[in-house]
Amino acid sequence: MDKKSLLRDIGRRLRSARAALNYSRGEMGAQFGISMTGYTKNENGLTVPGIGALYKLGTRFNISLDWLICGKGTMISKNQDTLAEKLGVKEPLLLEDVKELLQHMERIPRLRYEILGQFHKFKEENKELVASSMENPT
């Protein structure tokens, strides 16, 4: 397989993953810290996603990198716990809920500071848990 075909196939699978996540190109680019134009180049097979984007796809979104890069297996990685399981939540966290929270945090500064305050309080009270989760992100 030549490089152009490989990039095109990765871009096609990246587009499928984005559609499954129900993100726009701009939202997906923001998740990776790149512009919508940069992300669109990934989907169109002109560039390959960076290592940070691949890491986020695998860890945050549970997208199988074997599937994304090689076309092997299924889109969703079967061998990783879901975020809900890691957090001990009985019902799965809904992506739409998280997106809604982020939208509100962008528009309501007080909510953003409240959430961030709770986050910093949690980190302070659970230093060992936070440190171990950062050492072993999967």
Residue, then its C-alpha position, 0 to 999 in steps of 0.5 A: m500500500d502506498k502512502k497516499s492510500l494509507l493516508r486516505d484510509i486513515g482519513r476515512r476511518l477518522r471521519s467515521a470515528r468523528a461521526a460516531l462521536n457526533y462531533s463537528r470537524g471544528e469540535m474534533g479539531a479543538q479536542f486535538g488542539i488544532s484548527m478545523t482546517g488542520y483537522t480537515k486535512n487529517e480527514n482528507g488524507l493530506t496529513v496524519p493525526g499527530i501523536g497527541a491526537l492519536y493518544k486522545l483517540g485511544t484513551r479519551f474516546n476508546i478508539s482502537l488505533d489498530w482499527l484507525i491506522c491498520g484497519k484491523g478489528t473494530m472501531i471501539s477498543k474492546n480491551q479498555d475499561t470505559l470512563a464510567e467503569k474507571l470512575g465507578v459510575k453505574e450508568p454510562l456517562l453520556l457524551e452529550d452530557v459532557k458536551e453540554l457541560l462544556q458548552h455551559m462552562e464556556r458561556i457561564p464563567r461562574l459555572r466554569y470557576e465552580i467546576l474548576g474549584q471542585f476539580h482542584k479541591f478533589k485533586e488536593e484531597n486525593k493526591e495519591l489517586v490523581a498521581s497514580s492515574m497520571e502514571n497509568p492513564t489506561 
